[in-house]
Amino acid sequence: MRISFFLISFVSCLPFLVLSSESSASPLDSDRVATEISNTIMSPYCPGRTLSACPSSKARKLRGEMLSKLDGGVSKEDLYGWLESKYGMEIYGTPQGALGGLIAWLVPIGFVVLGLAVVIFFLSNLLRKSRLEGVQSGGPSAGSVESEDLLEKELQEIVDGRLGS
């Protein structure tokens, strides 16, 4: 009899326990989520800073407003939606969506690859031109008959000058 009374009381109280645990988030959870969101979104009041790093009084008020909404039972996703509707997509600081993020990464990489291709093209043309000029001029080792004769004459003068002394 005692076990059945305990079982009936437990089963009858179970829905109340479940509902009360779902509806109230602990203040520590709300504070943790508010801090996490403040660290990830950009401040609408301090350009280039996250909401948590912004020292303005308006940012402090917004952080308090976010915490009160979370304490009131608003989910993290709903809070992001509220912030986005109020301040726009700029609060994210990074492009959102699959295509926006992909383009934001591919465009700079494409410019780097294009720049490297242009540099390689110009260097190869410069190298090719210098090789052609070397072949057309006879190269650095091949001299004309006149220059060889002049060289022989000057060499002979040096040798004669040393020997004659």
C-alpha positions as CSV (number, residue, x, y, z in Angstrom):
1,M,0.0,0.0,0.0
2,R,2.8,2.3,0.9
3,I,4.6,1.7,-2.4
4,S,1.5,2.3,-4.5
5,F,0.8,5.6,-2.6
6,F,4.4,6.7,-3.3
7,L,4.2,5.7,-6.9
8,I,0.9,7.5,-7.5
9,S,2.2,10.7,-5.8
10,F,5.4,10.6,-7.8
11,V,3.6,10.1,-11.1
12,S,1.1,12.8,-10.4
13,C,3.9,15.3,-9.5
14,L,6.2,14.4,-12.4
15,P,4.5,16.7,-15.0
16,F,4.9,19.7,-12.6
17,L,8.5,19.0,-12.0
18,V,9.2,18.7,-15.8
19,L,7.3,21.9,-16.6
20,S,9.0,23.9,-13.9
21,S,12.5,22.8,-14.9
22,E,11.9,23.7,-18.6
23,S,10.3,27.1,-18.1
24,S,13.0,28.6,-15.8
25,A,16.5,28.8,-16.9
26,S,19.0,29.3,-14.2
27,P,20.5,32.8,-13.9
28,L,24.0,31.3,-14.4
29,D,22.9,29.8,-17.8
30,S,21.3,33.1,-18.9
31,D,24.5,35.0,-17.9
32,R,26.7,32.5,-19.7
33,V,24.6,32.7,-22.9
34,A,24.4,36.5,-22.7
35,T,28.2,36.7,-22.3
36,E,28.7,34.2,-25.2
37,I,26.5,36.3,-27.5
38,S,28.1,39.6,-26.4
39,N,31.5,38.1,-27.3
40,T,30.4,37.0,-30.7
41,I,28.4,39.9,-32.1
42,M,29.6,43.3,-33.1
43,S,28.5,46.3,-31.2
44,P,26.2,48.7,-33.0
45,Y,27.6,51.5,-30.8
46,C,31.4,50.9,-31.1
47,P,32.5,50.2,-34.6
48,G,35.1,47.4,-34.8
49,R,34.4,46.1,-31.3
50,T,32.3,43.3,-30.0
51,L,29.4,44.1,-27.8
52,S,31.3,42.9,-24.7
53,A,34.3,45.1,-25.5
54,C,32.2,48.2,-26.1
55,P,32.4,50.7,-23.1
56,S,29.4,52.8,-24.0
57,S,26.4,53.1,-21.8
58,K,24.1,52.1,-24.7
59,A,26.0,48.8,-25.1
60,R,25.8,48.2,-21.3
61,K,22.0,48.8,-21.6
62,L,21.7,46.4,-24.5
63,R,23.7,43.7,-22.6
64,G,21.2,44.1,-19.7
65,E,18.3,43.9,-22.1
66,M,19.6,40.7,-23.6
67,L,20.1,39.2,-20.1
68,S,16.6,40.1,-19.1
69,K,15.2,38.5,-22.3
70,L,17.1,35.3,-21.6
71,D,15.9,35.3,-18.0
72,G,12.4,35.7,-19.4
73,G,12.8,32.5,-21.3
74,V,13.8,33.7,-24.8
75,S,16.0,31.1,-26.5
76,K,19.5,31.9,-27.9
77,E,18.3,31.6,-31.5
78,D,15.3,34.0,-30.8
79,L,17.7,36.5,-29.2
80,Y,20.0,36.4,-32.3
81,G,16.9,36.9,-34.4
82,W,15.8,39.9,-32.3
83,L,19.2,41.5,-32.5
84,E,19.4,40.9,-36.3
85,S,16.0,42.5,-36.8
86,K,16.8,45.4,-34.6
87,Y,20.4,46.1,-35.8
88,G,20.8,44.3,-39.1
89,M,23.2,41.7,-40.4
90,E,26.2,43.9,-39.5
91,I,26.1,42.7,-35.9
92,Y,27.6,39.4,-37.0
93,G,30.9,40.8,-38.1
94,T,31.4,38.0,-40.6
95,P,29.4,37.3,-43.6
96,Q,26.4,35.0,-42.8
97,G,25.1,32.3,-45.1
98,A,26.8,29.7,-47.2
99,L,27.3,31.8,-50.3
100,G,28.3,35.0,-48.5
101,G,31.0,33.3,-46.5
102,L,32.3,31.4,-49.5
103,I,32.6,34.5,-51.6
104,A,34.3,36.4,-48.8
105,W,37.0,33.7,-48.7
106,L,37.3,33.0,-52.4
107,V,37.7,36.6,-53.7
108,P,40.9,37.4,-51.9
109,I,42.4,34.0,-52.7
110,G,41.5,34.6,-56.4
111,F,43.3,37.9,-56.3
112,V,46.4,36.3,-54.9
113,V,46.4,33.6,-57.5
114,L,45.8,36.1,-60.3
115,G,48.6,38.3,-59.0
116,L,51.0,35.4,-58.9
117,A,50.1,34.4,-62.4
118,V,50.8,38.0,-63.6
119,V,54.2,38.0,-61.9
120,I,55.1,34.6,-63.3
121,F,54.0,35.8,-66.8
122,F,56.2,38.9,-66.7
123,L,59.2,37.2,-65.2
124,S,59.1,34.4,-67.9
125,N,58.8,37.1,-70.6
126,L,61.7,39.0,-69.2
127,L,63.8,35.8,-69.0
128,R,62.9,34.8,-72.5
129,K,63.8,38.3,-73.8
130,S,67.2,38.2,-72.1
131,R,67.9,34.8,-73.6
132,L,67.0,36.0,-77.1
133,E,69.1,39.1,-76.8
134,G,72.1,37.0,-75.7
135,V,71.7,34.6,-78.7
136,Q,71.3,37.5,-81.2
137,S,74.4,39.4,-79.9
138,G,76.6,36.4,-80.0
139,G,76.4,35.8,-76.3
140,P,78.9,36.9,-73.7
141,S,81.6,34.4,-74.7
142,A,81.6,34.8,-78.5
143,G,83.4,37.9,-79.7
144,S,83.9,39.3,-83.2
145,V,87.1,38.9,-85.1
146,E,88.0,42.6,-84.6
147,S,87.6,42.4,-80.8
148,E,89.7,39.2,-80.7
149,D,92.4,40.9,-82.7
150,L,92.4,43.9,-80.3
151,L,92.5,41.6,-77.3
152,E,95.5,39.7,-78.8
153,K,97.3,42.9,-79.5
154,E,96.8,44.3,-76.0
155,L,97.8,41.0,-74.4
156,Q,101.0,41.0,-76.5
157,E,101.8,44.5,-75.3
158,I,101.4,43.5,-71.7
159,V,103.6,40.4,-72.2
160,D,106.3,42.4,-74.0
161,G,106.2,45.1,-71.4
162,R,106.9,42.6,-68.6
163,L,109.5,40.7,-70.5
164,G,111.3,43.8,-71.7
165,S,111.7,45.3,-68.3
